[in-house]
Amino acid sequence: MYAYDDFDRAFLTERNRQFREQVARRLDGSLTEDEFRPLRLMNGLYLQLHAYMLRVAIPYGTLNPHQLRKLAEIADRWDEGYGHFTTRQNIQYNWPKLTDVPDMLDALAEVGLHAIQTSGNTIRNVTSDHFAGAAAEELADPRPYAELIRQWSTDHPEFQFLPRKFKVYNKFVFTWFWIREQISFSRPAVRVSTPQRVCISF
């Protein structure tokens, strides 16, 4: 849906360059694990019991064939040959080596994907209905709105260290429940997943 331009490509290139340097500093002992933790989480890298795990964002669950092939290539080259798709429209690689993660991020950037804000207390990957753009009851395609929210929230300094993670889901559908519960059915509803679920109309 959204085609990366020169600004986006330059942003990801610089972000990945910085993380490559941070990984090198972790490996040579210049950074302790406690110092490295917020840096790796900002780039979607978790430390599990036996290995690292990289979570990659798939904005509003939309992939093109080039991106899907790249995800498979990454799984074959740097993981165990597979990844796990999550309910939040991400894909996780559960066995990457820390030394390989910067190369994985560079490979993702080649097709306009990244792992920014897939972990930590921030606004996470913006998701949408899996039938977005094709659902018969849809009032409007929610993906352009999801993209606007994604661009607005990605790497925004005010959202990097929130008290809790913040998950945004949007869907524009015409249902009896939705009409009954909302003030207006001509406006989009955004479900926000926090410790207490709320539905916000705007």
N, C-alpha and C positions, 0 to 999 in steps of 0.2 A: 504494500500500500504506500509506504513512505520511502522515497528514494534518497539515500544519503547524498549530500552535496560535499563540496570541498571543505566547508567548515566542520561538518560531522567527521569526515575522514581525518582531518588534522587533529581534532579533539581526541579521537580514539587513539591515534598514533602517539600523541603526547602522553595521554593517560597510561597507555601500555608501556611507554618508555620509562615513565616514573616508576611503575610497578616493577619492571625488570630490575631497576636499580635497587628498589626496596628488597626484592628477593635476594639479590646478590649480597646486600648488607646483612640480611638474616642468615644467609649461608656462611658468610665469613665471621659471624659472631658480633658484628657491629650493632645489630639490633637483637634484643632479647625477644622471646616469644610474646611477652606482655607488651612490648613496644610494637611488635609486628602485627599483633592481633587486630587492632582497628584498621590498619592499612590493608590487610588481606580481606577483612570482612567488607570493606568498601568496594572490593573487586570480586565479590562473590565466592571467596575461598574460605571454606570451613576446615577446621582440623578435627577429624573424628578420632575414634579410638585407635584405629590401625593405619589410617591414611588420610590424606587431604581429600576434600570433595569440592568440585567446582560447579556452581549453579549458574546456568546461562539463561538470560532473559529472552523470552520469545514474546515481544510486545503484542498484546491483545490476541495471542495465540496464532498469529499469522506467519507462515513460512512460505518462501518461494522454493522452487526446485534446487536452485544453486545453494541456498542456505541449508536445505535438508541434506544435500550431498556433502556439504562441508561438515555438518554435525556428524555424519557417518564417518567421514575421513578422520576427524578428530578422535572419535571413539576407537577406530582401528589403529591409529598411529600412537596415541598417547594414553589410552585407557585399556580396558579389557575387551573392546570390540562392541560395546553397547553403552547406552545411557538410559536414564530413567526419566520419562516425562512425568511431571508433577501435576497435581490438581490446580496449581496456580499458573499453569501454562509456561513452565520453565522446563529445562532439561538439566539433569544432574549427571556429572561424571564422578564416579566414586573412588577411582584409584589413580589419579594423576600424581606424578612426582612433582615436588615443588620446583625443581629445576626446569620442568617442561611447561609449567603454567604460563609464563610469559609468551612462549611460542604458541600455545593454545589460544591465548587472547589475541595475538596478532593474526592467527588464522581466522578467528571469528570476525575480526575487524574487516577482513578482506570481503566479507559478504554482508557487512552492516549489522553484525550482532556483537553483543558484549555481555559482561557479567556485572555491570555497574548496578548497585542498589538491589541485588538479589539476596542480600543478607544484611544484618544489622538493624538498628532502630531508625529506619528511614521510610520514605514512601517506596514501596516495593514495586515489582513489575505490574503495570496497569493491564488488567485483564478484561475480556469481553466474552460474550456468549459464543459458543463454538459454532453456532449457525449464523453468526453476524454477517450481514450482507446477503443472506439467502433465506432467512426465516420468513414464512408467509405472513406472520402476525406483526412483523417489524414495522414500526412507524418510520424509522430512519436508520441508516447504517451507523452503528455506534463507533466504528473504528476510527473515523477522522477525529472524533471527540476524544477517544482514548489516546490517539497520537498527540493531540494538543496537551492533554494532561501529562503524558509521558515527557514531552519536551519541556514543559513548564517545571516539572518536578525533578528531572534528572540533574544530579550534581548541584542542586540548589543549596546554597550554604545554610539556609534556615532549616533544611530538612535532613541534614546529615547525622544529627545526634538527637533524635526525638526521644521522649521517655519510653515509647513503645514503637514497634513496627506498625505501619499504616498501610493497609491494602485497599486498593481501589478497583471496583468492578463496575462496568456500565453495560446497560442493555436497554434498548428502546423497543418495548413491546406493548401491544394492546391486549390486555387480558381483563377479565371481569374483576379479578382480585385487585389488579393494579388501578383500575378506574375507581373502585370503591375506596381504596386506601390512600390515594394521592389527591392532592388539591386539583391538579390539572393533568390530563393525560396527553397534552400536547408538548410537554416539556420532558427532558430526560430525567431518569432517576439514576442516582449513583449510590451503590451500596458500599458502605465503608466498613471494613472488617476491623474492629478494635476489640478489646476484651468484652465489650457489650456491643452487639450488632445494632446498627442504626441505619435507617434509609433516609437519605437527604435528597430533596428535590431542589433543582435550581433552574 
